Amino acid sequence: MASIDDCRQALHDLSARLEANSPETRDKLNLDRTLACRITDLNAAFHGRLTSGRLVDIADGDDPKAKIALSISSDDLVALVRGQLDLPRALASRQLSIKASPFDLLKLRKLW
């Protein structure tokens, strides 16, 4: 099982990867939404903000009012960020659950 620090690092790695995208790629995800990432096996959570194709303001703790909420196990989060777990497969097998408006789900789909 991955630790809370491993999960925190995975989210910061994801943030760095999104930041490294070209401006054209980031423009495809032109959302400005709060995000909560709930780590199911550690009873922990992180929150941040998706804005202009970037993940910013990552902090410990849940945001119950987040517009986009992810639920995933610690190992699956680390594997997903490292590219060892395919996002569509994780969704289909319910290793990852995303709660968001239908419009936001369509926008998020541009990430993969």
Summary of the structure (lengths in Angstrom):
residues: 112
radius of gyration: 12.9
end to end distance: 25.6
largest distance: 36.5
contacts: 327
relative contact order: 0.20
helix: 43%
strand: 29%
